[in-house]
Amino acid sequence: MTQNYQEVNKEPLKYRIKAFFAKPANILLVIFLVTLIVLSLIPLITMLSNMFTVHIGTEKKLYRLEVGSFTLKHFQRLFAGDDWSRVNFWTPLLNSFIVACGSGVLGIVVGGTVAWFITRSDLKCKSFISSVFVFPYMMPAWTLALFWTNMFQNSKVGGGNIGMVESVFGICMPEWFVYGIFPMIIVIGLHYSPFAYLLIGGILKNMDATLEESATILKASRWTIIKRITVPIVVPAILSTFLLIFSSGFSSYTVPVFLGSAVKMFTLSTKMRALIQAGYQGQGYIIAFVSIAMGCFILGINQWFTGKRKSFTTVTGKSGQVSLVKLRGANWPISIFMIIFTIFFAIVPLISFALESIIKQPGNYSLSNMTLDFWIGTEGSTYETGMISGILLNPTMWKALGRQVLLALVVAMIVGTSGMLIGYACVQRRGTKLSQAVESLAFFPYLMPAMSFGTIYLAVATSPSFKFLYGTFGLLVLVASVKFLPFASRSGVNSMLQIAPEIEESAIIFGTPWVKRMTRILFPIQKSSILSGYLLPVMSVMREVALFTLLVPYARYLLTTMLFSFNETGYAQYGSAVTLLIIVVIIIINNLTNKLTGASFDKGIGG
């Protein structure tokens, strides 16, 4: 009797499990849940444990403890408040906050101003300004940093080299203008100002025009309308943009390296790398945790604010006819200023890199000082280039570029396919705890700064069990795939949400297999959105530096990491040539993305 009772109660569980795994969406969710826990949470736990562990080398000698033993000395030394603590944590933390706040404010002011002129005024040349203004974001942030030093470097700082301004005009800019917090704020703020332009501009364009029309009828001044109506409506976009730029500026690595190293100005990210390379791994991991915690805190503030306000309605069924502000006599001066401003930070950098890559002696732009040796020269060229052939004839360069392109393609295939499958599975089982868990884990890497995320996997790759991973191509594929998965997963979820469930249900009725439903029905319907999940990671990998800098054992492994090697060893011409080459590749990829997906940064906003 007891045996029959147990058998009756076992069968429903067995059938429930069998019915659960009969659905492809459930199988995918379980697979991705386990995979993401292994690839996201376990490495994070490994890094956290390394914060309390003595590591081989400097720490062992300093603390006189056994390698692998538990210790709190990393925290005591980093937070103690003495000179070591001040130099290695508190001052870099303050610098990071100042850079993050300053770049956030600058990005909103610049991007928001351009958005208002484009959407709310009769500004001339709107289409040109809109297209050119977003171009700096297509380039990596460090390209603007390198452009800044090319322009303003002078004989008093930066090793005695001089930039274009001093060479042409004889103006020697002060050190604080060339290196330090001020140029970091300018570069990061301008790099991310297109975000403010796109987010604020989209709201301004779609905002109910009757709100401003009513204020105009009541004789309100234009400034009053902007202050009392326009600004409050775009507050959510302003806050989201500020938090985004703040988080990016706080965790930025490449810009502080270019603009802070010459004057020993450190932020948390650059100090983290310096500590780890100097053998203070435990303190470096603590700084990585602080950066991750800051990212989570920023996201929490954003969600709290958007959840606190119940409605952000700006689009209604009422009049959408916008009454443009007449700039009158100020129109052409403002238009010319904005054209010059956008060209200076979008087109001039390319010209700068081209010039810097063909001059023998920095600061001398005469024809007699120009050479193509840095591009097509051989080791026996007339001009001594350090026995390094030009980048177009250098096999090491082509191998590095080939590795980076291969890495980008492999990561794109993994990320794009995973994002599509996660989107399908999460939408099919939407509302279940399993779906929510997978969607949250897929988004989790977005909260981590690239440098900190690389540090997490450094902790794994240097552990005794996984030392075989360190310095391998497979580790780079793994890290990049997990880091760039959030974009593809969100794209997959959004694209699958737009497909009516009746479409797949009809195919199921006719007995169409799941693979054929995906490849013949669902994928073709949302081809452009899904393709963006494949192509955008390619661009991300081609421009990434911070994610790989701790994981590449030697500088000549990837093209982006070779750039830093050239600038650190004094071969600025090679650095400029490599930068220009990377930008050209990114532009080609961006145009290919636009051709295949129809995506465009400025589409729908600019004039």
ChimeraX attribute file (.defattr): number of C-alpha atoms within 10 A of each C-alpha:
attribute: neighborCount
match mode: 1-to-1
recipient: residues
	/A:1	5
	/A:2	6
	/A:3	7
	/A:4	9
	/A:5	9
	/A:6	10
	/A:7	10
	/A:8	10
	/A:9	10
	/A:10	11
	/A:11	11
	/A:12	11
	/A:13	11
	/A:14	11
	/A:15	11
	/A:16	11
	/A:17	11
	/A:18	11
	/A:19	11
	/A:20	13
	/A:21	14
	/A:22	11
	/A:23	13
	/A:24	14
	/A:25	22
	/A:26	19
	/A:27	14
	/A:28	18
	/A:29	23
	/A:30	16
	/A:31	12
	/A:32	21
	/A:33	21
	/A:34	11
	/A:35	14
	/A:36	20
	/A:37	15
	/A:38	12
	/A:39	18
	/A:40	20
	/A:41	16
	/A:42	15
	/A:43	20
	/A:44	20
	/A:45	13
	/A:46	16
	/A:47	25
	/A:48	18
	/A:49	14
	/A:50	24
	/A:51	25
	/A:52	20
	/A:53	22
	/A:54	27
	/A:55	21
	/A:56	15
	/A:57	13
	/A:58	14
	/A:59	22
	/A:60	17
	/A:61	13
	/A:62	10
	/A:63	12
	/A:64	10
	/A:65	16
	/A:66	14
	/A:67	14
	/A:68	13
	/A:69	11
	/A:70	14
	/A:71	16
	/A:72	12
	/A:73	18
	/A:74	22
	/A:75	15
	/A:76	12
	/A:77	16
	/A:78	22
	/A:79	16
	/A:80	14
	/A:81	13
	/A:82	11
	/A:83	12
	/A:84	13
	/A:85	16
	/A:86	15
	/A:87	15
	/A:88	23
	/A:89	26
	/A:90	19
	/A:91	16
	/A:92	20
	/A:93	22
	/A:94	15
	/A:95	18
	/A:96	25
	/A:97	19
	/A:98	20
	/A:99	28
	/A:100	26
	/A:101	20
	/A:102	22
	/A:103	30
	/A:104	30
	/A:105	20
	/A:106	22
	/A:107	30
	/A:108	27
	/A:109	18
	/A:110	17
	/A:111	26
	/A:112	26
	/A:113	16
	/A:114	24
	/A:115	27
	/A:116	19
	/A:117	20
	/A:118	25
	/A:119	24
	/A:120	17
	/A:121	17
	/A:122	18
	/A:123	25
	/A:124	20
	/A:125	16
	/A:126	20
	/A:127	16
	/A:128	13
	/A:129	23
	/A:130	24
	/A:131	17
	/A:132	17
	/A:133	25
	/A:134	24
	/A:135	19
	/A:136	23
	/A:137	17
	/A:138	18
	/A:139	20
	/A:140	22
	/A:141	22
	/A:142	24
	/A:143	24
	/A:144	25
	/A:145	26
	/A:146	23
	/A:147	23
	/A:148	24
	/A:149	21
	/A:150	25
	/A:151	20
	/A:152	21
	/A:153	28
	/A:154	26
	/A:155	15
	/A:156	13
	/A:157	18
	/A:158	17
	/A:159	11
	/A:160	11
	/A:161	19
	/A:162	24
	/A:163	26
	/A:164	22
	/A:165	17
	/A:166	18
	/A:167	20
	/A:168	11
	/A:169	8
	/A:170	12
	/A:171	13
	/A:172	18
	/A:173	17
	/A:174	13
	/A:175	15
	/A:176	12
	/A:177	16
	/A:178	26
	/A:179	26
	/A:180	22
	/A:181	21
	/A:182	16
	/A:183	22
	/A:184	30
	/A:185	24
	/A:186	18
	/A:187	28
	/A:188	28
	/A:189	29
	/A:190	27
	/A:191	28
	/A:192	28
	/A:193	30
	/A:194	29
	/A:195	25
	/A:196	29
	/A:197	29
	/A:198	25
	/A:199	20
	/A:200	28
	/A:201	29
	/A:202	19
	/A:203	21
	/A:204	25
	/A:205	22
	/A:206	16
	/A:207	22
	/A:208	20
	/A:209	19
	/A:210	16
	/A:211	15
	/A:212	20
	/A:213	17
	/A:214	12
	/A:215	16
	/A:216	14
	/A:217	8
	/A:218	9
	/A:219	11
	/A:220	15
	/A:221	11
	/A:222	12
	/A:223	10
	/A:224	13
	/A:225	18
	/A:226	15
	/A:227	12
	/A:228	13
	/A:229	14
	/A:230	18
	/A:231	15
	/A:232	13
	/A:233	19
	/A:234	20
	/A:235	13
	/A:236	19
	/A:237	24
	/A:238	23
	/A:239	18
	/A:240	21
	/A:241	28
	/A:242	26
	/A:243	21
	/A:244	21
	/A:245	28
	/A:246	28
	/A:247	26
	/A:248	21
	/A:249	28
	/A:250	27
	/A:251	29
	/A:252	26
	/A:253	27
	/A:254	23
	/A:255	23
	/A:256	31
	/A:257	21
	/A:258	22
	/A:259	27
	/A:260	20
	/A:261	16
	/A:262	15
	/A:263	14
	/A:264	12
	/A:265	18
	/A:266	27
	/A:267	29
	/A:268	28
	/A:269	27
	/A:270	22
	/A:271	22
	/A:272	28
	/A:273	23
	/A:274	16
	/A:275	17
	/A:276	17
	/A:277	12
	/A:278	13
	/A:279	16
	/A:280	22
	/A:281	28
	/A:282	28
	/A:283	27
	/A:284	29
	/A:285	27
	/A:286	22
	/A:287	25
	/A:288	29
	/A:289	22
	/A:290	15
	/A:291	26
	/A:292	22
	/A:293	15
	/A:294	18
	/A:295	22
	/A:296	16
	/A:297	14
	/A:298	18
	/A:299	16
	/A:300	11
	/A:301	14
	/A:302	18
	/A:303	12
	/A:304	11
	/A:305	13
	/A:306	14
	/A:307	10
	/A:308	9
	/A:309	9
	/A:310	8
	/A:311	8
	/A:312	13
	/A:313	10
	/A:314	15
	/A:315	15
	/A:316	12
	/A:317	6
	/A:318	10
	/A:319	13
	/A:320	14
	/A:321	13
	/A:322	18
	/A:323	14
	/A:324	13
	/A:325	14
	/A:326	12
	/A:327	15
	/A:328	9
	/A:329	8
	/A:330	10
	/A:331	14
	/A:332	14
	/A:333	12
	/A:334	15
	/A:335	18
	/A:336	15
	/A:337	11
	/A:338	20
	/A:339	19
	/A:340	14
	/A:341	14
	/A:342	22
	/A:343	17
	/A:344	13
	/A:345	20
	/A:346	21
	/A:347	14
	/A:348	14
	/A:349	22
	/A:350	20
	/A:351	14
	/A:352	19
	/A:353	24
	/A:354	17
	/A:355	19
	/A:356	26
	/A:357	26
	/A:358	22
	/A:359	22
	/A:360	20
	/A:361	13
	/A:362	20
	/A:363	22
	/A:364	17
	/A:365	17
	/A:366	8
	/A:367	9
	/A:368	9
	/A:369	13
	/A:370	16
	/A:371	17
	/A:372	13
	/A:373	26
	/A:374	29
	/A:375	19
	/A:376	14
	/A:377	22
	/A:378	20
	/A:379	16
	/A:380	11
	/A:381	15
	/A:382	10
	/A:383	15
	/A:384	15
	/A:385	19
	/A:386	8
	/A:387	12
	/A:388	18
	/A:389	23
	/A:390	21
	/A:391	21
	/A:392	18
	/A:393	17
	/A:394	17
	/A:395	12
	/A:396	18
	/A:397	20
	/A:398	15
	/A:399	15
	/A:400	19
	/A:401	22
	/A:402	15
	/A:403	16
	/A:404	21
	/A:405	19
	/A:406	17
	/A:407	21
	/A:408	24
	/A:409	20
	/A:410	18
	/A:411	27
	/A:412	29
	/A:413	17
	/A:414	19
	/A:415	28
	/A:416	28
	/A:417	20
	/A:418	22
	/A:419	26
	/A:420	26
	/A:421	22
	/A:422	29
	/A:423	27
	/A:424	25
	/A:425	27
	/A:426	26
	/A:427	24
	/A:428	19
	/A:429	15
	/A:430	15
	/A:431	10
	/A:432	11
	/A:433	10
	/A:434	17
	/A:435	22
	/A:436	16
	/A:437	16
	/A:438	26
	/A:439	24
	/A:440	14
	/A:441	20
	/A:442	27
	/A:443	19
	/A:444	18
	/A:445	21
	/A:446	19
	/A:447	20
	/A:448	22
	/A:449	27
	/A:450	29
	/A:451	25
	/A:452	27
	/A:453	28
	/A:454	23
	/A:455	30
	/A:456	26
	/A:457	27
	/A:458	26
	/A:459	24
	/A:460	22
	/A:461	20
	/A:462	15
	/A:463	16
	/A:464	8
	/A:465	9
	/A:466	11
	/A:467	13
	/A:468	12
	/A:469	18
	/A:470	21
	/A:471	19
	/A:472	13
	/A:473	15
	/A:474	12
	/A:475	19
	/A:476	20
	/A:477	20
	/A:478	15
	/A:479	22
	/A:480	27
	/A:481	24
	/A:482	21
	/A:483	25
	/A:484	26
	/A:485	28
	/A:486	23
	/A:487	20
	/A:488	32
	/A:489	28
	/A:490	19
	/A:491	23
	/A:492	29
	/A:493	22
	/A:494	18
	/A:495	22
	/A:496	26
	/A:497	16
	/A:498	11
	/A:499	14
	/A:500	9
	/A:501	12
	/A:502	9
	/A:503	12
	/A:504	16
	/A:505	13
	/A:506	11
	/A:507	15
	/A:508	13
	/A:509	8
	/A:510	8
	/A:511	10
	/A:512	14
	/A:513	10
	/A:514	15
	/A:515	10
	/A:516	12
	/A:517	17
	/A:518	16
	/A:519	11
	/A:520	12
	/A:521	14
	/A:522	17
	/A:523	18
	/A:524	11
	/A:525	16
	/A:526	16
	/A:527	13
	/A:528	18
	/A:529	21
	/A:530	26
	/A:531	21
	/A:532	23
	/A:533	27
	/A:534	26
	/A:535	25
	/A:536	20
	/A:537	26
	/A:538	27
	/A:539	24
	/A:540	18
	/A:541	25
	/A:542	24
	/A:543	23
	/A:544	21
	/A:545	23
	/A:546	24
	/A:547	22
	/A:548	24
	/A:549	22
	/A:550	20
	/A:551	22
	/A:552	18
	/A:553	12
	/A:554	13
	/A:555	16
	/A:556	18
	/A:557	20
	/A:558	26
	/A:559	27
	/A:560	25
	/A:561	19
	/A:562	22
	/A:563	22
	/A:564	20
	/A:565	17
	/A:566	18
	/A:567	16
	/A:568	13
	/A:569	9
	/A:570	12
	/A:571	17
	/A:572	23
	/A:573	25
	/A:574	27
	/A:575	26
	/A:576	27
	/A:577	23
	/A:578	25
	/A:579	26
	/A:580	20
	/A:581	18
	/A:582	21
	/A:583	19
	/A:584	14
	/A:585	17
	/A:586	21
	/A:587	16
	/A:588	13
	/A:589	17
	/A:590	19
	/A:591	15
	/A:592	14
	/A:593	21
	/A:594	16
	/A:595	12
	/A:596	15
	/A:597	16
	/A:598	13
	/A:599	16
	/A:600	14
	/A:601	17
	/A:602	20
	/A:603	13
	/A:604	11
	/A:605	23
	/A:606	21
	/A:607	17
